[in-house]
């Protein structure tokens, strides 16, 4: 049976993101299907509640039934919500959405529904206490948000942690991308 992965993007990333494309191309060589899930796909960021977006992503994941979830940046925080029985790899996970400073260029219309939903978003520690994720591997980027990645690792029992000292948040270095795909392949038993 063909293995399936789901790649949950970070904020303002899409299916043309170089990290996703590298992972997808690498896994296709092993006949592994890699599906990209873009945050706020089909809608504008902030146009509706963040919790609705979490629910939407959860439904996509449940339809895909992946063997493993790969989540970059804010994608990791999204995956911590109510998803159980999945293995996951978190790539330089982000702060919780309520603590992020979101850079915007040009006018952005943030709905009041979105603003209200931020007040209800739990901390990483709260989510870790109720998640059913298993077999989590956290990869921190030395030139990215590794302190936040270490926070995820410390909250998730039995998680593994890999620190890539020279990596930036987007894992732009080919060596770091090869390391990530090696970890994914090991997790998939390839």
N, C-alpha and C positions, 0 to 999 in steps of 0.2 A: 504494500500500500504506500502511496506517495505521501511523504511527510509535508506538513504545512506549517508555515510560520506567519505571524502577524507582526508587522513593524508599525508601532504607534509613533507618529512623528512628534517632534517638539513644536512649540508654538511658532507660527508663521513659516513653517516648513510644508512642503508638499511632496508629491511623488517624484518630482525632479530633483530632490535633494541629493547631492553627491554621496553622502554616507548611505542613504537608503539604496541608491542605485548600485553602489559597490557591493553591499550585502546581498541584494537581490541577484545580481549577476553572478556572484561567487556561489550562491546556493543553487542557482539553476544548473550549474555544472554537475551537481549531485542529484539532480531531479527533485529538488525541494522547491515547493511553491512558496513564494514570499509575497504576501499581500500587504500593501501599504495602506495605512489608515491615517488620514489627514485630520487634524483637529479643526473643528469648525468648517468641515468640508461642505460646500454648498451654502454656507452662511458667513456672515461677517463676524469676526471675533468681537465679542462683547454685545452682540445684538440680541442674545438670549442668555438665559441663566447657565452658569458653568455646570451646575448639577444636571441640567438637561443634556449637556454635551457628554458628561460622564455616562449617562444612561444610554445615549446614542452609541457611543463607542462600545459599551458593554454588549449591546445587541449585535453589533457587527462581529465582535469577538465570539459570541455564542454561536453565530451562524457559521463562522469560519472553522471553529473547533480546532485551533492550532495546537501543534505539538509543543510549541514554545512561543512566548510573546517576547518580542524585542522592543524596548521602549526607550526613546531618546528624550532627554530633558524633561519638559512638562508631561510628555507621554507617560513617564514612570509614575508621576503623581496621580494621573488619571487611572492608571492600571491598579493602583493600590486600593481603589474604591470597589468594594464588594465583589471582586473577582476571586473565585476560589478554584481549586484543583488545576491550576496552570503552573507551569514552570516559566520563569521569566529571566531576562537579562536586561538590566537597567544600565543605559549608557549615559554617564554623567547626568544623573537625575537632578531636577530643579527643586528649588524651594516650593513650598505650597503656594498655590495661586494667589492667596490673599496677601502674601508677603513679597510678591514679585514686583519689581519696577519694570513696567513694560514700555520699551521705547516705541514711540510712534512718530511717523513723519506725515505731516498733513493732518487735516481734521479727521478725527475718529469719533463716531457716535457710540458711546457706551450706554446701553439701556439701563434703566433703573432696576429692571429685573436682574440683570447681570450684577450690578453693584450690590443689591440685597443678597444675592446668592453667595457672594464672597464672604460675607459675615458668617455664613453657615458652614464654610469649608473647614474640615478638621486639620489638625497638624499632622505632620509625618508620623509622629509618635502615636497619635490616636489611631490613625489608619493602620499602622503596623500591628497594633493590638487587636484589630478585628479582621485583618485580611486572611484569606485562606490560601494565599500564594504559597507555593512550595518550591524548593530547589531554585532559589533566587541567587543570581550572580550579579554583583554590582561592580561596574567599572568606572573608576574615577579618573578624571583628566587633570594632570598636574598644573596645566595652564588654564584650566576651566574651573568648575565648581566642585573640586574634589572634597572640600570640607562638608558639603551637603551630601555628596555620595557616601562619605564615611558615616554621616548621620543615618542614612537609610540602612547601611550595613549594620550599624550598632543596634538599630531597632528591630531588625528582622532576624529572628532566631534561625540559626543554621544557614544563614546566607554566606556566600563567599565574596571576597573582595579582591579586586585587582587594581593596582594603582599604576597608571601609565604616566610617568613623570614629565615627558616632553609633549604629551597630547594636549591639543586645545579642545574647546567644548564641542567642536564639530568633527573631531578626529580627522583632521585634514591630511595628516601624514600617512603615507601609504603603509609604513611599518605598523602604525597603530591600527589601521583598518584590517591589515592581515592578522594581527593579534585578535581582534574582535571576531573575525570570521572563524579563526581557529577555535575560539571559545564556543561559538555557536555550533560548529560542527561537532565538537566534543559533546556538547549537551544533547545534540540530536543523535549521537552514536554513529557518526559517519567516519 
